[in-house]
Amino acid sequence: MNPSTLIGMFASIVLLVSVLFFTAESPESFLNLPGLAIVVTGTLAATFISYPLREVIRVVRLVGLVFRRENTYVRDDIKELVDMSRLWFKGDVRAVEDQLQYTQNPFLRSGIQLVIANTKEEEIFDMLRWRIARLKAREHAEAQIFRTMATYAPAFGMIGTLVGLVNMLEVMDAGDLDVIGPRMAVALLTTFYGILMANLIFKPIAVKLERRTEERLITMNMVLEGISLITKRRLPSFIEETLNSFVANYHDEIRDSGNKASAKSARKARKKE
């Protein structure tokens, strides 16, 4: 399981337990099944009205990605690109074709196949960039569904609250606080459910999917750069160094704090001179 998701789920459980057991006389006071049904049913109904059925079903399947750690296999893609560049640099086209059979990345496979077919460099870039744009648009739309649900949930929470307030007004004439108080609490709980679901379920899932898309786009652009260098017949060592720069992890791209001491000593030495 994804460790950050696991930590988030644990923190959410701690939050809910704290709310239920330390801020109320009875945990059952936070349970309102009709109000929860209004929020859940209303949010789902509005989502199905807003989006085609196939998109909603596909997005539901993506929820599992939030809970598991997804490997990007960037290092494997770099190794495959460098190996193919060496074969291509030698002119061994048959060996490149044989290695393509074991390539797991379809984007990389398509790019190399276009290179082997002697496709013009501009046409290769146009086709691969179109695939990158298509993936970005599709996955952005998938994350947007959860952001839309995060908008609907509080709205239906307010609807549930209004329904509860109407029921409370019906007994206002009695003036019995033992009746009015519980109905007021029930009315407010639906808003609580809507806000909780929006900010603890739907928005975090949307952010997680967007971060996943960003990582996938970085990988695809790295592959695109590698294919570009192969078409230009650059040296395999240069290609490897360039691709490794895509996955290099620097604390700060502008200033390296680890070299502060050496920089200071260098300045002192220059002053002494």
N, C-alpha and C positions, 0 to 999 in steps of 0.2 A: 504494500500500500504506500501511496505517496506520503512521506513523513509530514509535510506541511499540512496536508489534509487531515492526517491523523491528529496532529496537535490542535488544529482548529476544531475538530469534532470533540476532542476532550475538553477544550476550553468552553465550547458551547454547552456541553453537558453540565460542567461545573456551574456555568451561569444559570442554567435553568433550575438546577438543584438548589442553588442559593436563593433564587426567586421564589421557588415553591415552598421551601422549608424554613427560610429565615425572614421572609417579609410578609408572611400571612399566617393567620391562626391555623388554617387547615390547607394542605395542598390542593384539596378538592375545590377550593374556592376559585382556582385558576382553570378549572375544567368546565368548558361550555361546548358541548358537542354540536348543538345547532349553530352557534356562532362560527365554530371551526368549519362546519359544512358549508356555510355561506361563503366564507373566504376561499376555501379550496375549490368548491364547485364553480363559483363565480369566476375565479381566475382561470380555471381550465376551460370554461365555456367561452370566455372572451378570447383566450388564446386560439382555440379551434376556429372561432369566427375570423380571427385576424390572419391566420396562416393556413396554407394548404395542409391536408392531412399527412401527406408523405413527409413534409418538412418537420412537422411536430413529432411524428414517429421516429424519424432519424435523429432528432435532437434528444429524445428520451434515451436512445441507445448511447448517446455520447456522455451521459451522466457518469457512466462507469469509468470514463477516462479521468475524472476528477479524483477518483479514489485509488487509482493505481499509478505507479511510476512508469512513465512512458520513456522508453529508450529511443534516442534520436539516431544513433548509429553514425554520428558524424565522422568519427575516426575511421570507421569501415569504409565510408564513402570516399574519404581522402585517400585511403590506401588503394582502393580500386581505381580511382582517377589517376593516381601516380603510376600504378602498374600499367594501366592502359596507355598512358602517355609515353612510357618507355617503349612499349611494343609499337605504338604508332610512330614514334621517333625513328625506330629501326625500320619501319616500313612493313612490319609483319601484320598485315590486315587480318589474315586468317586467325592468328592468335588472339587478336582483339575480339573478333566475332565469337570465338570459343569462350572467352572469359565473360562475354556479355550474357551467356546462358546462365551464369551463376550470380548475376547481379540482382539484388533484391530491391534496389531503388528504381522504380519505373521511370522517374524523371531523368535520372542519370542514363538509364538504358536508352531512352528515346533520343537524348542529346548525342550520345556516341553513335547511335545508328544513323543519325543525320550526318554526322561527320564522316562516317564510312561511305555514305552515299554521295559524298562530295557536294553536299548542299552548300549554297553560298552562306557565308558567315552571317550576313544581315538577316537572311531568311531563318537561320537557326535561332538567332537571338529573338526575332519576332515571335516565332512559335513558342519558344520556351518562356519568354516573358508573358505571353498570353496565358500560358498554363499557370504561371505564378499569380497573375492577376485573377484568374478564375478561382484558384484555391483561396486566395485572400478574400474575394467577394463572398464565396460560399460559406466559409467558416466565420466570417464576420456576421453574416445573416443568421447563422446558427446561434452565435453568442447573443445576438440582438433579441432573439426570441426570449431568452431568460431575462434580459433587461426589460423587455415588455411585460413579462410576468411580474417582475419586481415593481412595475408601475401599477399593474392591475390589483395586486394583493392588498395594498393599503386602501385603495379605493373601495374595494368590496368590504374591507374591514369597517370603513365608515358607513357603508350601506347597512351592515349588520348593527352598527351602533344606532343608526337612525331607527331601525326596526325595534330595537330594544327600548329606545326612548319613547316611541309611540306606545309600546306596551306599558311603560312606566306611567305615562300621562293618563292612561285609562284608570289607574288606581290612585291618582293624585287626590281625588275628592275624598277618599277614605282617610287620608292624612296619617296612615299607619306607616311609620318608618320601618317597621319590621318587614313590610311588603315592598316599600319603595326602594330601600337600600339594596337588597339583593338584586332587584331588577335593574337598578342603575349599574351595579357591578357587572352584571351579565352584558349590559349594553356596551360597556367600555372594553370588555374582553375581546370582542371581535376586532376592534382597532389594534389591540395588542397582538393578536394573531397575525393580522395583515402586515404590520410593521416587522414583526419577528421573522416571518417567512420571506419578506422582501430582502431584508438586510442580513439574514443568516443562512439563507438557502439560495435564492435566485441570483442576487447580485454576485456573491462569491463564485458561483458556478460560471457566470458570464465572464468574470475577470479571469478565472482559471483557463477557460477556453480561449480567451483573447491572448493570454500569455503563451499558450500552446501554439497558437497560430503564428505569433511573432518568432518563436524558436524554429518552427518549420520553414518560415520564409527566409530566415537567416541561412538555414541549411540549403534551401533551393538556390538562393543567390550565390552561395559558395560553390555549388555544383555548376551553376551557370558560368561563373568566373573560371572554373577549371576547364570547362569545355571550350570557353573562349581562348584560353591559353593553348589548348591542344590544337585548335584550328590554326593558331598562329605559329605552331611548331616551336614553342618555347622549350627550353631544356627541362627535363623532368625534375631536376633538383630545384630549379626556379619555381616550377609549378607547386612542388611540395612545400616550399617555404611560403609561397603566397597563400596556399590553402590553409596552412597551419596558423597563419595570422588571423584567419576568421574565427578560430576557436581559442586563440590565446586569451588568457584571463589576466588582465592588468587591474590593479587596484585603482589606479588613476592614469588615464591616457595622457595627461599633460605633465604631471609631476610625479616622480617616483620617490616616495617618502623614505624608502629603504636606503637610499643613497645620500641622505642628508649629511650623515657623518663624514662620508668621503668627500662630499662637495665642500664642507666646512674646512676640512684639513687641506684641501687643494687651495682654497682661497688664502688660508694662513700661510701656506708655503709660498704663494705668489707675493704676499705682502713682505715676507722676510727677504725675498730676493730683491 
